[in-house]
Amino acid sequence: MKPSQDHFEPLALRPAECARALGIDTRTLRRWQRDEGLPFARVGGAVLFPVAELRAWLAQRAESERRTDRLADEILREL
């Protein structure tokens, strides 16, 4: 089914939208911005979260977690 002409995918999300999309609260979102490198941009007075960069960031984090889990499993097997 072809999307209607009125439907479009946003290029960026505002903080509340981003937090909702990630399943976290806005306080955690701000902490991830500060401490975890969550990608965002300031445009004028607005804070925006570019969707493409969020997807890449999340994929990278997931892969990093998988590598960490595999390494932990290896270490435990060697004990």
DRENTORKOL-3810 file (N, C-alpha, C; in nm, 4 decimals):
REM DRENTORKOL-3810
@n.u->0.0839; n.v->-0.1181; n.w->0.0000; ca.u->0.0000; ca.v->0.0000; ca.w->0.0000; c.u->0.0881; c.v->0.1241; c.w->0.0000
@n.u->0.0605; n.v->0.2145; n.w->-0.0873; ca.u->0.1375; ca.v->0.3376; ca.w->-0.1002; c.u->0.0901; c.v->0.4408; c.w->0.0026
@n.u->0.1842; n.v->0.5062; n.w->0.0748; ca.u->0.1412; ca.v->0.6068; ca.w->0.1729; c.u->0.0700; c.v->0.7225; c.w->0.1043
@n.u->-0.0241; n.v->0.7813; n.w->0.1756; ca.u->-0.0949; ca.v->0.8960; ca.w->0.1196; c.u->0.0001; c.v->1.0143; c.w->0.1094
@n.u->-0.0382; n.v->1.1097; n.w->0.0291; ca.u->0.0464; ca.v->1.2277; ca.w->0.0110; c.u->0.0554; c.v->1.3108; c.w->0.1386
@n.u->-0.0417; n.v->1.2950; n.w->0.2284; ca.u->-0.0403; ca.v->1.3702; ca.w->0.3536; c.u->0.0553; c.v->1.3094; c.w->0.4556
@n.u->0.0904; n.v->1.1820; n.w->0.4385; ca.u->0.1769; ca.v->1.1143; ca.w->0.5341; c.u->0.3236; c.v->1.1352; c.w->0.4958
@n.u->0.4037; n.v->1.1694; n.w->0.5941; ca.u->0.5474; ca.v->1.1822; ca.w->0.5710; c.u->0.6202; c.v->1.1387; c.w->0.6967
@n.u->0.7422; n.v->1.0951; n.w->0.6783; ca.u->0.8267; ca.v->1.0570; ca.w->0.7907; c.u->0.9033; c.v->1.1814; c.w->0.8348
@n.u->0.9008; n.v->1.2132; n.w->0.9638; ca.u->0.9729; ca.v->1.3321; ca.w->1.0097; c.u->1.1241; c.v->1.3131; c.w->0.9974
@n.u->1.1931; n.v->1.4205; n.w->0.9691; ca.u->1.3390; ca.v->1.4188; ca.w->0.9642; c.u->1.3990; c.v->1.4270; c.w->1.1039
@n.u->1.3250; n.v->1.4903; n.w->1.1947; ca.u->1.3734; ca.v->1.5079; ca.w->1.3316; c.u->1.2548; c.v->1.5077; c.w->1.4273
@n.u->1.2849; n.v->1.4777; n.w->1.5530; ca.u->1.1827; ca.v->1.4744; ca.w->1.6573; c.u->1.2143; c.v->1.5783; c.w->1.7639
@n.u->1.1116; n.v->1.6309; n.w->1.8243; ca.u->1.1293; ca.v->1.7180; ca.w->1.9404; c.u->1.1535; c.v->1.6293; c.w->2.0629
@n.u->1.2036; n.v->1.6852; n.w->2.1729; ca.u->1.2392; ca.v->1.6022; ca.w->2.2882; c.u->1.1300; c.v->1.5069; c.w->2.3372
@n.u->1.0080; n.v->1.5543; n.w->2.3552; ca.u->0.9014; ca.v->1.4665; ca.w->2.4053; c.u->0.8719; c.v->1.3544; c.w->2.3063
@n.u->0.8756; n.v->1.3850; n.w->2.1765; ca.u->0.8524; ca.v->1.2828; ca.w->2.0742; c.u->0.9650; c.v->1.1797; c.w->2.0742
@n.u->1.0865; n.v->1.2272; n.w->2.0881; ca.u->1.2028; ca.v->1.1391; ca.w->2.0893; c.u->1.1981; c.v->1.0470; c.w->2.2109
@n.u->1.1696; n.v->1.1028; n.w->2.3264; ca.u->1.1609; ca.v->1.0217; ca.w->2.4481; c.u->1.0529; c.v->0.9153; c.w->2.4320
@n.u->0.9382; n.v->0.9535; n.w->2.3799; ca.u->0.8295; ca.v->0.8581; ca.w->2.3596; c.u->0.8713; c.v->0.7484; c.w->2.2615
@n.u->0.9392; n.v->0.7869; n.w->2.1520; ca.u->0.9838; ca.v->0.6892; ca.w->2.0520; c.u->1.0839; c.v->0.5904; c.w->2.1110
@n.u->1.1681; n.v->0.6365; n.w->2.2035; ca.u->1.2680; ca.v->0.5504; ca.w->2.2664; c.u->1.2129; c.v->0.4753; c.w->2.3868
@n.u->1.0930; n.v->0.5132; n.w->2.4315; ca.u->1.0333; ca.v->0.4466; ca.w->2.5469; c.u->1.0953; c.v->0.4875; c.w->2.6783
@n.u->1.1412; n.v->0.6120; n.w->2.6853; ca.u->1.2046; ca.v->0.6641; ca.w->2.8067; c.u->1.1381; c.v->0.7955; c.w->2.8439
@n.u->1.1698; n.v->0.8473; n.w->2.9619; ca.u->1.1163; ca.v->0.9789; ca.w->2.9987; c.u->1.2146; c.v->1.0879; c.w->2.9548
@n.u->1.1686; n.v->1.2120; n.w->2.9581; ca.u->1.2522; ca.v->1.3221; ca.w->2.9091; c.u->1.3745; c.v->1.3456; c.w->2.9973
@n.u->1.3651; n.v->1.3094; n.w->3.1233; ca.u->1.4818; ca.v->1.3225; ca.w->3.2123; c.u->1.5939; c.v->1.2280; c.w->3.1670
@n.u->1.5571; n.v->1.1048; n.w->3.1345; ca.u->1.6551; ca.v->1.0086; ca.w->3.0828; c.u->1.7080; c.v->1.0553; c.w->2.9485
@n.u->1.6210; n.v->1.1106; n.w->2.8662; ca.u->1.6625; ca.v->1.1634; ca.w->2.7360; c.u->1.7720; c.v->1.2688; c.w->2.7538
@n.u->1.7532; n.v->1.3613; n.w->2.8453; ca.u->1.8545; ca.v->1.4649; ca.w->2.8706; c.u->1.9855; c.v->1.4040; c.w->2.9211
@n.u->1.9750; n.v->1.3013; n.w->3.0069; ca.u->2.0953; ca.v->1.2352; ca.w->3.0578; c.u->2.1692; c.v->1.1649; c.w->2.9444
@n.u->2.0944; n.v->1.0989; n.w->2.8559; ca.u->2.1573; ca.v->1.0327; ca.w->2.7412; c.u->2.2227; c.v->1.1347; c.w->2.6486
@n.u->2.1616; n.v->1.2511; n.w->2.6322; ca.u->2.2240; ca.v->1.3581; ca.w->2.5526; c.u->2.3595; c.v->1.3938; c.w->2.6120
@n.u->2.3592; n.v->1.4143; n.w->2.7423; ca.u->2.4791; ca.v->1.4605; ca.w->2.8127; c.u->2.5853; c.v->1.3518; c.w->2.8253
@n.u->2.5431; n.v->1.2300; n.w->2.8626; ca.u->2.6393; ca.v->1.1266; ca.w->2.9000; c.u->2.6616; c.v->1.0170; c.w->2.7964
@n.u->2.5659; n.v->0.9933; n.w->2.7100; ca.u->2.5720; ca.v->0.8777; ca.w->2.6211; c.u->2.5899; c.v->0.9134; c.w->2.4738
@n.u->2.6004; n.v->1.0423; n.w->2.4441; ca.u->2.6231; ca.v->1.0824; ca.w->2.3053; c.u->2.5005; c.v->1.0742; c.w->2.2162
@n.u->2.3814; n.v->1.0794; n.w->2.2757; ca.u->2.2592; ca.v->1.0778; ca.w->2.1952; c.u->2.2626; c.v->1.1970; c.w->2.0996
@n.u->2.2504; n.v->1.1711; n.w->1.9686; ca.u->2.2646; ca.v->1.2803; ca.w->1.8720; c.u->2.1464; c.v->1.3769; c.w->1.8747
@n.u->2.1796; n.v->1.5058; n.w->1.8729; ca.u->2.0772; ca.v->1.6094; ca.w->1.8666; c.u->2.1372; c.v->1.7331; c.w->1.8015
@n.u->2.0506; n.v->1.8231; n.w->1.7631; ca.u->2.0955; ca.v->1.9492; ca.w->1.7031; c.u->2.0128; c.v->2.0630; c.w->1.7610
@n.u->2.0759; n.v->2.1748; n.w->1.7781; ca.u->2.0041; ca.v->2.2963; ca.w->1.8176; c.u->1.9851; c.v->2.3795; c.w->1.6914
@n.u->1.8617; n.v->2.4079; n.w->1.6610; ca.u->1.8293; ca.v->2.4880; ca.w->1.5428; c.u->1.7447; c.v->2.6041; c.w->1.5923
@n.u->1.8016; n.v->2.7234; n.w->1.5849; ca.u->1.7331; ca.v->2.8368; ca.w->1.6453; c.u->1.7227; c.v->2.8088; c.w->1.7940
@n.u->1.6046; n.v->2.8169; n.w->1.8483; ca.u->1.5842; ca.v->2.7862; ca.w->1.9891; c.u->1.5384; c.v->2.6440; c.w->2.0136
@n.u->1.5242; n.v->2.5641; n.w->1.9083; ca.u->1.4691; ca.v->2.4293; ca.w->1.9225; c.u->1.5787; c.v->2.3234; c.w->1.9337
@n.u->1.5522; n.v->2.2234; n.w->2.0161; ca.u->1.6376; ca.v->2.1054; ca.w->2.0230; c.u->1.5679; c.v->1.9979; c.w->1.9405
@n.u->1.6395; n.v->1.9457; n.w->1.8418; ca.u->1.5840; ca.v->1.8446; ca.w->1.7522; c.u->1.6718; c.v->1.7207; c.w->1.7518
@n.u->1.6088; n.v->1.6062; n.w->1.7362; ca.u->1.6789; ca.v->1.4784; ca.w->1.7317; c.u->1.6609; c.v->1.4198; c.w->1.5917
@n.u->1.7658; n.v->1.4240; n.w->1.5086; ca.u->1.7556; ca.v->1.3731; ca.w->1.3718; c.u->1.7274; c.v->1.2218; c.w->1.3711
@n.u->1.6203; n.v->1.1826; n.w->1.3049; ca.u->1.5757; ca.v->1.0434; ca.w->1.3054; c.u->1.6833; c.v->0.9487; c.w->1.2506
@n.u->1.7444; n.v->0.9822; n.w->1.1388; ca.u->1.8456; ca.v->0.8938; ca.w->1.0797; c.u->1.9628; c.v->0.8732; c.w->1.1759
@n.u->2.0060; n.v->0.9793; n.w->1.2418; ca.u->2.1171; ca.v->0.9675; ca.w->1.3371; c.u->2.0761; c.v->0.8892; c.w->1.4612
@n.u->1.9504; n.v->0.9050; n.w->1.5041; ca.u->1.9016; ca.v->0.8276; ca.w->1.6186; c.u->1.9025; c.v->0.6788; c.w->1.5866
@n.u->1.8575; n.v->0.6436; n.w->1.4664; ca.u->1.8557; ca.v->0.5023; ca.w->1.4264; c.u->1.9985; c.v->0.4451; c.w->1.4260
@n.u->2.0919; n.v->0.5213; n.w->1.3697; ca.u->2.2316; ca.v->0.4751; ca.w->1.3639; c.u->2.2894; c.v->0.4621; c.w->1.5043
@n.u->2.2625; n.v->0.5591; n.w->1.5910; ca.u->2.3115; ca.v->0.5564; ca.w->1.7280; c.u->2.2570; c.v->0.4346; c.w->1.8021
@n.u->2.1281; n.v->0.4098; n.w->1.7873; ca.u->2.0656; ca.v->0.2976; ca.w->1.8556; c.u->2.1211; c.v->0.1647; c.w->1.8032
@n.u->2.1394; n.v->0.1526; n.w->1.6733; ca.u->2.1959; ca.v->0.0302; ca.w->1.6152; c.u->2.3378; c.v->0.0073; c.w->1.6670
@n.u->2.4162; n.v->0.1139; n.w->1.6749; ca.u->2.5533; ca.v->0.1028; ca.w->1.7256; c.u->2.5531; c.v->0.0585; c.w->1.8714
@n.u->2.4647; n.v->0.1154; n.w->1.9506; ca.u->2.4560; ca.v->0.0778; ca.w->2.0924; c.u->2.4157; c.v->-0.0679; c.w->2.1072
@n.u->2.3195; n.v->-0.1122; n.w->2.0270; ca.u->2.2743; ca.v->-0.2513; ca.w->2.0338; c.u->2.3880; c.v->-0.3457; c.w->1.9971
@n.u->2.4641; n.v->-0.3130; n.w->1.8931; ca.u->2.5766; ca.v->-0.3965; ca.w->1.8518; c.u->2.6839; c.v->-0.3992; c.w->1.9598
@n.u->2.7094; n.v->-0.2865; n.w->2.0206; ca.u->2.8077; ca.v->-0.2792; ca.w->2.1279; c.u->2.7656; c.v->-0.3686; c.w->2.2453
@n.u->2.6375; n.v->-0.3679; n.w->2.2789; ca.u->2.5864; ca.v->-0.4532; ca.w->2.3867; c.u->2.6032; c.v->-0.6003; c.w->2.3511
@n.u->2.5754; n.v->-0.6361; n.w->2.2250; ca.u->2.5912; ca.v->-0.7756; ca.w->2.1818; c.u->2.7369; c.v->-0.8188; c.w->2.1932
@n.u->2.8299; n.v->-0.7308; n.w->2.1525; ca.u->2.9732; ca.v->-0.7636; ca.w->2.1638; c.u->3.0121; c.v->-0.7818; c.w->2.3098
@n.u->2.9637; n.v->-0.6952; n.w->2.3951; ca.u->2.9941; ca.v->-0.7040; ca.w->2.5377; c.u->2.9398; c.v->-0.8345; c.w->2.5955
@n.u->2.8172; n.v->-0.8704; n.w->2.5575; ca.u->2.7582; ca.v->-0.9957; ca.w->2.6056; c.u->2.8391; c.v->-1.1163; c.w->2.5587
@n.u->2.8830; n.v->-1.1151; n.w->2.4323; ca.u->2.9622; ca.v->-1.2270; ca.w->2.3807; c.u->3.0952; c.v->-1.2380; c.w->2.4550
@n.u->3.1592; n.v->-1.1239; n.w->2.4801; ca.u->3.2854; ca.v->-1.1237; ca.w->2.5523; c.u->3.2669; c.v->-1.1768; c.w->2.6944
@n.u->3.1622; n.v->-1.1340; n.w->2.7605; ca.u->3.1345; ca.v->-1.1821; ca.w->2.8966; c.u->3.1112; c.v->-1.3324; c.w->2.8958
@n.u->3.0383; n.v->-1.3813; n.w->2.7967; ca.u->3.0135; ca.v->-1.5260; ca.w->2.7861; c.u->3.1457; c.v->-1.6016; c.w->2.7670
@n.u->3.2329; n.v->-1.5477; n.w->2.6821; ca.u->3.3635; ca.v->-1.6103; ca.w->2.6593; c.u->3.4443; c.v->-1.6179; c.w->2.7882
@n.u->3.4484; n.v->-1.5086; n.w->2.8599; ca.u->3.5262; ca.v->-1.5029; ca.w->2.9844; c.u->3.4707; c.v->-1.6030; c.w->3.0853
@n.u->3.3387; n.v->-1.6100; n.w->3.0973; ca.u->3.2775; ca.v->-1.7022; ca.w->3.1921; c.u->3.3043; c.v->-1.8477; c.w->3.1543
@n.u->3.3061; n.v->-1.8775; n.w->3.0263; ca.u->3.3355; ca.v->-2.0144; ca.w->2.9817; c.u->3.4786; c.v->-2.0540; c.w->3.0161
@n.u->3.5687; n.v->-1.9571; n.w->3.0132; ca.u->3.7092; ca.v->-1.9858; ca.w->3.0398; c.u->3.7395; c.v->-2.0036; c.w->3.1890
@n.u->3.6474; n.v->-1.9634; n.w->3.2730; ca.u->3.6712; ca.v->-1.9737; ca.w->3.4190; c.u->3.6565; c.v->-2.1154; c.w->3.4685
END
